[in-house]
């Protein structure tokens, strides 16, 4: 069952952060960050984005700090 990370009110309208339960065996454990239909995968082991596109710079620093605080 996927887990949703609770977000502050200012992010709830546009953003979602989830750990999916259907990762492929070769995939690093990660959280998926959504803004509307755009998705970023953030690796929990390497503590960085897994894909170069979409641009990881588009994810606010406050959301990345929330992930770091929740999954360390």
N, C-alpha and C positions, 0 to 999 in steps of 0.2 A: 504494500500500500504506500503510495507516495506521501512524503512529508512536506508540508508547506511551512516555510519560515515566516513567522509573524513579522509584518512590516509596520513602520510608523505610518500614521494617517496620510502624511504628505506624499508617500509613495504608493499607497494601496490602489489608487485609481489606474495607474499605468503599468505598474511593475508586479511581477510574481517571482518567487524564488522557491524551487522545489527540488527535492531529491527523488528521482524516479526509482521505481523498483524493477524496471525491466531493462537494466543495463546489459549490454552484451558482455560476454565473458572476458574479452580482451580489452574492454574499456576501463580506464581508471575511474574510481569512484568520483563522482562529480555532482555539483548542483547545476540546475538549469535555471538561467535567469531569463525571464520573458518581459518584453515591452511590446504590447500589442501582439503582432505576429512574428516579431524578431526574437531570435533565441541565441544566447551565449552559453557555452559550457565552461564552468570553472572547476578545475581539478582540485580535489581535496588533498591529494598527496603532494603534488608539486606546487600548490598554492598559486596557480596562474591559469590563464585562459587556455583552453585546449585547441581553439581554432583561431586563425588570423582574421577571418571574416565571419560575421560583421565586426567592425572595429571595436576592440575592447575598450578603447578610450571613450566610447559613447555611454558606458555604464558609469553612473555617478560614483565618486569616491566614497560617499556615505553608504551606498549599498555594498560595495566591496568591504568596507570596514565592518558592516553588520555581519557579513558572511564570515569574515575572519574571527570576529568575536563569538560567533555561534558554533563554529566548527573547528576549534583548536583544541 
